[in-house]
């Protein structure tokens, strides 16, 4: 006869609980090891990408402002002002 697993099944949407607790020291060692694997951007890359984000923000603000003006004019025309 085969053995039947009697461990309770986790409920749908529940957070899985690890079976082994490794401790803070092991966690910190693993975290620092993973941080060494990260490709950190250079100062030039960071500055360039920050400027791209600023430019996109300005473009979105200009677009939304333009849409706002158009809708305001349309609304005022429909209301007869």
C-alpha positions as CSV (number, residue, x, y, z in Angstrom):
1,X,0.0,0.0,0.0
2,X,1.1,3.5,-0.7
3,X,1.5,6.1,2.1
4,X,-0.9,8.9,2.2
5,X,0.4,12.4,2.9
6,X,-1.5,13.7,6.0
7,X,0.0,17.2,6.0
8,X,-2.8,19.8,5.8
9,X,-3.1,21.6,2.5
10,X,-2.7,25.4,2.7
11,X,-5.8,27.5,2.1
12,X,-6.0,29.4,-1.2
13,X,-4.4,32.8,-0.9
14,X,-2.6,32.0,2.3
15,X,1.0,32.9,2.9
16,X,3.3,29.9,2.7
17,X,5.3,29.3,5.9
18,X,8.9,28.2,5.5
19,X,9.6,24.9,7.2
20,X,13.2,25.9,8.1
21,X,14.0,29.1,10.0
22,X,17.5,30.1,9.1
23,X,18.0,33.1,11.3
24,X,19.0,36.7,10.9
25,X,22.7,36.0,10.4
26,X,22.1,33.7,7.4
27,X,19.5,36.1,6.0
28,X,21.9,39.0,6.2
29,X,24.7,36.9,4.6
30,X,22.4,35.9,1.7
31,X,21.2,39.5,1.3
32,X,24.7,40.9,1.0
33,X,25.6,38.1,-1.5
34,X,22.7,39.1,-3.7
35,X,23.5,42.8,-3.5
36,X,27.0,42.0,-4.9
37,X,25.3,40.5,-7.9
38,X,23.4,43.7,-8.7
39,X,24.5,45.8,-11.7
40,X,24.6,49.3,-10.2
41,X,24.3,52.1,-12.7
42,X,27.2,54.6,-13.1
43,X,26.8,58.3,-12.2
44,X,26.4,59.1,-15.9
45,X,23.7,56.5,-16.5
46,X,21.8,57.7,-13.4
47,X,21.9,61.3,-14.5
48,X,20.8,60.5,-18.0
49,X,17.9,58.3,-16.9
50,X,16.8,61.0,-14.3
51,X,16.7,63.5,-17.1
52,X,14.6,61.2,-19.2
53,X,12.2,60.8,-16.3
54,X,12.0,64.6,-15.9
55,X,11.4,65.1,-19.6
56,X,8.6,62.5,-19.6
57,X,7.0,64.2,-16.6
58,X,7.0,67.6,-18.3
59,X,5.6,66.1,-21.5
60,X,2.7,64.4,-19.5
61,X,2.0,67.6,-17.7
62,X,1.9,69.6,-21.0
63,X,-0.4,67.0,-22.5
64,X,-2.8,67.0,-19.6
65,X,-2.8,70.8,-19.5
66,X,-3.6,70.9,-23.2
67,X,-6.4,68.4,-22.8
68,X,-7.8,70.4,-19.9
69,X,-7.8,73.6,-21.9
70,X,-9.6,71.9,-24.8
71,X,-12.2,70.3,-22.6
72,X,-12.8,73.6,-20.8
73,X,-13.3,75.4,-24.1
74,X,-15.6,72.7,-25.3
75,X,-17.6,72.7,-22.1
76,X,-17.9,76.5,-22.1
77,X,-19.0,76.4,-25.8
78,X,-21.7,73.9,-25.0
79,X,-22.9,75.8,-21.9
80,X,-23.1,79.1,-23.9
81,X,-20.6,81.1,-22.0
